[in-house]
Amino acid sequence: MRSIIPAALAAASLAGCASAPSVTTSEAFVFPEGLKVMEGGYPYVGGPCRLLGETFATSELLDDSADLLGCPRNAMQDPRVSAAGRVVGEYEGVVLVSVPRRPAP
């Protein structure tokens, strides 16, 4: 009976670790002041990239048919991020990605 209690405590502590939210590098990433962050969580909810607005750094890259995302450099290793669009530049450690807008149905 005594060996069951330590095993149960160990399992409960491991379960707590598995369900605890992990802090990713992208959450700690601070976007430079030269970029205007409009929204977060691209290309999926909670994602590392941010929708960018027009600034001096982005004005040449904005397009009416696409959204411009800013992604931390390490986020490009995620296939969901790298497949979201086309890399069009970089600004102070932020990869700039052009994502075509889908036409309305």
GUMI-443202 format. One record per residue (C-alpha): x, y, z negated. Coordinates in steps of 0.001 Angstrom, whole numbers, padded with zeros to 6 digits. Layout:
# GUMI-443202
+---------+---------+---------+
:       u :       v :       w :
+---------+---------+---------+
:       X :       Y :       Z :
...
+---------+---------+---------+
***
This chain:
# GUMI-443202
+---------+---------+---------+
:       u :       v :       w :
+---------+---------+---------+
:  000000 :  000000 :  000000 :
:  002850 :  002353 : -000857 :
:  004470 :  001936 :  002575 :
:  001236 :  002969 :  004304 :
:  001138 :  006391 :  002608 :
:  004610 :  007561 :  003785 :
:  003842 :  006284 :  007290 :
:  000550 :  008185 :  007321 :
:  002272 :  011344 :  006107 :
:  004939 :  011010 :  008817 :
:  002294 :  010501 :  011508 :
:  000303 :  013500 :  010259 :
:  003368 :  015719 :  010279 :
:  004265 :  014635 :  013816 :
:  000694 :  015240 :  014976 :
:  000895 :  018754 :  013570 :
:  004049 :  019392 :  015572 :
:  002473 :  018128 :  018775 :
: -000591 :  020342 :  018466 :
:  001232 :  023501 :  017425 :
:  001483 :  026015 :  020268 :
:  004988 :  026360 :  021584 :
:  006569 :  029712 :  022247 :
:  007899 :  029830 :  025777 :
:  010615 :  032020 :  027145 :
:  008092 :  033882 :  029306 :
:  006115 :  034976 :  026209 :
:  009267 :  036501 :  024769 :
:  010153 :  038128 :  028091 :
:  009822 :  041917 :  028118 :
:  009032 :  043465 :  031479 :
:  011143 :  046542 :  032319 :
:  009540 :  049971 :  032043 :
:  009959 :  050523 :  035792 :
:  007163 :  048025 :  036446 :
:  003475 :  048656 :  035825 :
:  001991 :  045466 :  034395 :
: -001710 :  045292 :  035273 :
: -002829 :  041849 :  034115 :
: -001280 :  038714 :  032732 :
: -001446 :  035014 :  033181 :
: -000692 :  034369 :  036831 :
: -000847 :  032072 :  038758 :
: -002799 :  030203 :  036073 :
: -004318 :  031163 :  032722 :
: -001476 :  031776 :  030302 :
:  001082 :  031724 :  033099 :
:  004344 :  033644 :  032851 :
:  003761 :  036042 :  035738 :
:  001969 :  039388 :  035661 :
:  000019 :  041268 :  038304 :
:  001906 :  044484 :  039081 :
:  000634 :  047914 :  040032 :
:  002290 :  050592 :  042119 :
:  005504 :  052186 :  040882 :
:  008603 :  053504 :  042586 :
:  010080 :  049997 :  042335 :
:  007093 :  048245 :  043922 :
:  005582 :  050734 :  046377 :
:  007411 :  049313 :  049411 :
:  006274 :  045778 :  048557 :
:  002549 :  046319 :  047997 :
:  000170 :  045095 :  050658 :
: -003630 :  045333 :  050983 :
: -003838 :  041638 :  051830 :
: -001732 :  040359 :  048916 :
: -001188 :  040742 :  045182 :
:  002270 :  041487 :  043851 :
:  003356 :  039451 :  040865 :
:  006307 :  039904 :  038578 :
:  007750 :  036692 :  037160 :
:  010639 :  036111 :  034783 :
:  013486 :  034528 :  036746 :
:  013270 :  031239 :  034804 :
:  009543 :  030916 :  035619 :
:  010386 :  030223 :  039248 :
:  011443 :  026696 :  038224 :
:  007768 :  025857 :  037614 :
:  006325 :  024463 :  040884 :
:  002949 :  026116 :  040172 :
:  004690 :  029495 :  040114 :
:  007056 :  028941 :  043019 :
:  004176 :  027702 :  045203 :
:  001967 :  030718 :  044402 :
:  003493 :  032983 :  047023 :
:  006598 :  034320 :  048727 :
:  009515 :  035935 :  046885 :
:  009917 :  039462 :  048269 :
:  012441 :  040968 :  045875 :
:  013816 :  041304 :  042387 :
:  013825 :  044150 :  039891 :
:  015889 :  044088 :  036698 :
:  015555 :  040327 :  036185 :
:  011959 :  040116 :  037392 :
:  011278 :  038126 :  040553 :
:  008688 :  039887 :  042725 :
:  006276 :  037510 :  044451 :
:  003710 :  038391 :  047110 :
:  000579 :  036244 :  046804 :
: -001920 :  036368 :  049688 :
: -005473 :  037169 :  048630 :
: -008082 :  034647 :  049604 :
: -010945 :  035945 :  051707 :
: -014331 :  036134 :  049999 :
: -016597 :  033170 :  050864 :
+---------+---------+---------+
***
